[in-house]
């Protein structure tokens, strides 16, 4: 290779390495993976060197060089090859990274990464961090993490390298590709949001004749008092028992009560959206929240306590929609005897959050698209669209057509479902009822640009609304708190979850009330609320709302599907 080409490759490595140094989450993420495995290690020698390859370049750095730099700040000749290409701030970042230590509950993490989700993630990670010879590094990572966590000071990068059972080979090209993809996605998402904000402004002008201050405030509670009941249902055909929480408004005798079902996400407690249930009940809706035993908080606790091998069971893809349909059957059976015949169970709405959104879409008519899943369940997409780590588990189901459409459900509201790969365009295009689709721009789990926006655009139903909230996240995780969890108790989720802003709750209450009033009770007075103008009217900085009825296809990523 001539000097010019070599300098070009070195310059590119320098540029990309600087980018990597900016992603402070990378090693903490690896650290989260760390304590995840068994108590025995693979036989073999510890790593002496880390090998890199980039195009025609193939070089290595000794672990001793990194350790000397971490402990004493010494830079030998081979480490200087990299450090000389970093500025003082980046050198300090690398020094801090090498000296950082992470504490995790090893039992908790072990159970997590022995699940299908965890093993799938580590298989993909093993394509980046390989064993000597270039094979997948899953087992090497596993071995190193097990042994390094025995250090009473916690996991460190140096310990991890020392415990790796062979010399480590970093698939530099793939690593840089992954980080370039993440970086590009962030920039493209910003541009996408900017573009649809312009579109939203143009649409708003046509709606601006309405003075919402003169209309009822949908964020405020309604006029009805309500009661709460808990019922236990037993589906003998599936040998399945689950509870249902019911919020019942006290309306005049003889008046029909529309029904809304709330389906929660994986590992979520039944009371996750109690504020939405209470708000809808105060406005005259009966609200039913079914437990989903395969994937609720009880299943999650069983998993963390070692009583179940999975965080959620694959059968949840089947049982969740069947839970909802069975519950509606039972409510219909009990309607005359317990609810004075007032429940209108032929005009049902369904709100679903995350995995519950997938459930809602299946009941609206979407069908699992196995061809799309097989296409997307690859390392290239999984490390960018993390929702695939969950949805690829659906490939464990028998491959056949699953149709859970329940004709009693007349409208669905979904909040960041992970459906673009699970259902694909073919599956989502089968939905022909109104859909309110909520998304956020800071979603690292099911990203707006490659998950939410394409899936929404595939809906063929005429009555569809996309609501995007800016500066809000899907998971609301406090990542720093993950390292301080000492035991797998029932409060784990509370410890690591940042509470959502109150304004986000008010958005959900107002928009869902308008949506279900418009499409379950056919009250056209609520349609003006489902507009760009109303979304802007209730927006509070920095959590602004964008409402669109469609997306310009030119704004979508060509690689999103």
C-alpha positions, -999 to +999 in steps of 0.1 A: +000+000+000+014+035-008+018+061+018-011+082+006-035+053+009-022+044+044-026+080+056-061+080+043-070+049+062-053+062+094-072+095+091-105+076+088-097+055+118-088+086+137-121+102+127-142+072+137-123+066+169-131+101+180-167+094+173-166+063+194-151+082+222-182+104+221-205+075+228-200+072+265-228+047+267-209+019+249-189+004+276-216+009+303-238-011+279-211-037+277-209-035+314-246-041+317-241-073+298-213-082+321-224-101+350-247-121+332-235-155+329-227-187+347-201-193+374-177-213+352-154-200+326-142-214+293-108-230+295-080-212+278-054-185+283-062-149+290-059-123+263-025-107+258-034-086+228-063-069+211-063-072+173-079-046+150-085-048+113-096-020+091-094-024+053-059-033+045-047-025+080-042-051+107-026-041+139-027-049+177-023-034+211-012-053+242-034-053+272-002-044+292+000-011+273-036-002+281-031-012+318+000+009+321-018+039+306-048+034+329-028+030+361+002+052+355-006+073+325+024+058+306+023+057+268+045+032+251+052+032+214+024+009+202-003+028+222+011+060+209-001+049+175-036+057+186-031+083+213-011+106+191-043+109+170-064+121+199-067+155+214-061+160+252-099+158+260-102+125+241-071+110+258-087+119+292-119+102+281-101+071+272-082+071+305-114+075+325-130+047+305-102+023+312-104+031+349-142+031+352-158+003+373-193-010+373-213-028+400-242-050+391-261-078+408-245-108+391-275-131+397-300-106+383-279-100+352-271-137+348-308-145+346-314-117+322-288-127+297-296-164+298-330-154+284-337-155+247-334-117+247-301-117+264-285-145+244-296-129+212-281-096+222-248-112+231-247-132+199-249-099+180-223-083+202-201-113+196-200-104+159-182-072+169-161-086+197-146-118+184-123-145+196-089-151+180-095-164+145-125-142+139-152-164+152-182-150+171-171-139+206-203-148+225-186-174+247-154-154+251-174-124+263-193-147+286-162-162+301-145-128+306-175-112+322-180-140+346-144-139+359-141-102+359-171-097+381-153-117+408-132-085+414-145-069+445-140-035+430-164-043+402-161-048+365-136-028+346-125-028+310-090-039+319-104-068+340-126-078+311-097-079+287-075-098+312-102-125+316-110-129+279-100-165+272-081-158+239-066-129+222-094-106+213-102-095+177-123-065+173-143-065+140-134-029+135-152-024+103-185-037+117-180-017+149-175+015+129-205+006+107-227+002+137-217+035+152-219+053+119-255+039+116-264+051+151-249+085+144-266+088+110-299+078+125-297+105+151-290+132+125-316+119+101-342+118+129-335+154+137-339+163+101-371+142+099-387+159+129-377+194+115-393+185+082-426+172+097-427+202+120-428+224+089-455+202+074-474+204+107-472+242+107-487+243+072-515+219+082-522+238+113-529+270+094-559+253+078-572+244+113-565+277+130-600+290+128-610+271+159-605+288+193-599+259+216-601+281+247-638+283+240-642+246+239-643+221+268-608+213+282-603+176+276-574+175+301-598+181+329-617+153+347-653+146+335-685+149+355-690+112+364-679+095+396-668+059+391-661+027+410-633+002+407-638-036+406-613-065+403-625-097+387-608-130+382-615-147+349-608-184+341-605-195+305-609-233+307-601-238+271-566-224+277-563-234+313-556-198+320-566-175+349-561-138+350-575-108+367-592-077+352-594-043+368-626-024+359-633+013+362-671+018+359-687+052+356-719+059+375-742+069+347-780+071+346-799+038+343-805+028+308-777+048+293-752+028+273-715+029+284-687+027+258-659+004+267-621+010+264-595-018+271-560-010+282-532-035+273-499-029+291-463-035+280-440-063+290-433-064+327-458-036+335-480-035+365-518-032+360-518+003+374-494+017+349-521+037+331-545+041+360-545+079+355-558+073+319-584+048+331-597+072+358-598+101+333-618+081+307-641+067+334-648+103+346-659+111+311-683+081+309-662+052+296-660+018+312-623+008+313-610-028+315-574-036+322-566-073+318-536-089+333-514-108+307-498-136+328-472-145+301-457-110+301-467-090+331-448-078+362-454-111+379-438-130+351-409-106+351-404-111+389-406-149+384-379-145+358-356-124+380-361-148+409-351-178+388-385-193+386-389-188+349-362-189+321-378-160+302-387-124+308-418-130+288-431-162+272-433-165+234-469-176+238-477-140+248-480-132+211-510-156+210-524-153+246-525-115+248-551-109+221-570-140+232-571-126+268-588-095+255-613-113+234-621-138+262-625-109+286-650-092+263-669-125+260-671-126+298-681-090+302-709-096+277-720-127+296-721-107+329-735-076+314-772-081+322-766-096+357-738-073+370-737-042+348-774-036+342-769-043+306-753-009+301-719-019+287-718-014+250-696-043+240-701-039+203-683-005+203-650-012+220-618+009+220-583-004+228-553+015+241-520-004+240-485+007+252-454-007+236-459-045+235-495-038+244-496-017+213-486-047+193-515-066+210-539-038+200-528-039+164-532-076+162-568-073+175-573-046+149-564-070+122-526-070+118-510-104+113-475-116+121-452-114+091-427-142+094-410-134+062-403-098+073-392-109+107-367-134+092-354-107+070-349-082+098-336-104+126-300-099+117-272-083+138-271-053+115-306-042+124-308-055+159-281-033+173-299-002+159-335-012+164-334-028+198-371-037+197-361-066+174-344-083+203-379-089+217-399-093+184-374-118+169-386-142+197-419-145+177-399-167+152-401-194+179-439-197+171-452-222+147-451-204+113-487-201+102-513-174+098-525-159+131-557-138+128-569-123+161-592-097+146-620-089+170-648-071+152-661-056+185-630-034+185-638-003+165-608+019+172-573+014+186-548+039+202-512+027+203-482+041+219-448+033+203-455-003+193-427-023+178-446-034+147-426-026+116-409-059+115-434-079+135-462-072+111-445-055+082-464-036+055-484-066+045-496-072+081-504-036+090-522-029+057-550-053+068-561-028+095-593-009+084-604+008+116-594+042+130-559+043+146-543+069+169-505+063+168-483+079+195-445+082+191-416+101+206-385+114+190-360+102+217-369+065+213-338+043+214-358+011+217-381+015+187-367+045+169-391+070+153-375+071+118-370+033+113-398+018+134-427+041+141-430+064+111-427+036+084-452+014+103-477+042+105-473+050+068-482+014+059-517+017+075-543+018+048-572+030+070-584+064+061-589+075+098-553+075+111-535+100+132-498+102+141-489+121+173-452+128+179-440+142+212-406+158+212-380+155+240-397+124+254-384+088+256-400+054+253-382+036+281-376+065+305-347+046+320-322+060+345-292+041+332-269+051+361-294+035+385-290+001+367-256-004+383-269+000+419-296-026+418-288-050+447-316-075+445-343-087+421-373-074+441-406-060+429-393-025+431-367-029+403-387-011+377-394+018+400-357+022+409-346+025+373-375+043+357-376+081+354-412+092+360-428+107+329-436+144+330-471+153+340-476+171+308-471+138+289-500+123+309-522+152+301-515+147+264-525+111+266-557+119+285-569+146+262-561+130+229-574+095+238-606+110+252-611+129+219-602+098+198-625+074+216-654+099+218-651+105+181-649+069+170-668+049+197-697+073+203-696+088+168-695+123+184-682+146+156-678+174+181-645+158+192-630+156+157-616+192+159-594+180+188-577+155+165-559+182+146-525+199+142-540+231+157-551+213+189-518+195+193-500+228+191-526+245+214-519+220+243-482+217+237-459+228+265-422+234+259-400+215+256-425+186+251-441+198+219-467+178+199-469+172+162-500+157+147-501+144+111-526+124+091-500+111+067-462+112+060-445+123+029-428+091+017-398+111+006-390+118+042-388+081+051-356+061+051-352+039+021-337+012+044-364+014+070-381-018+058 
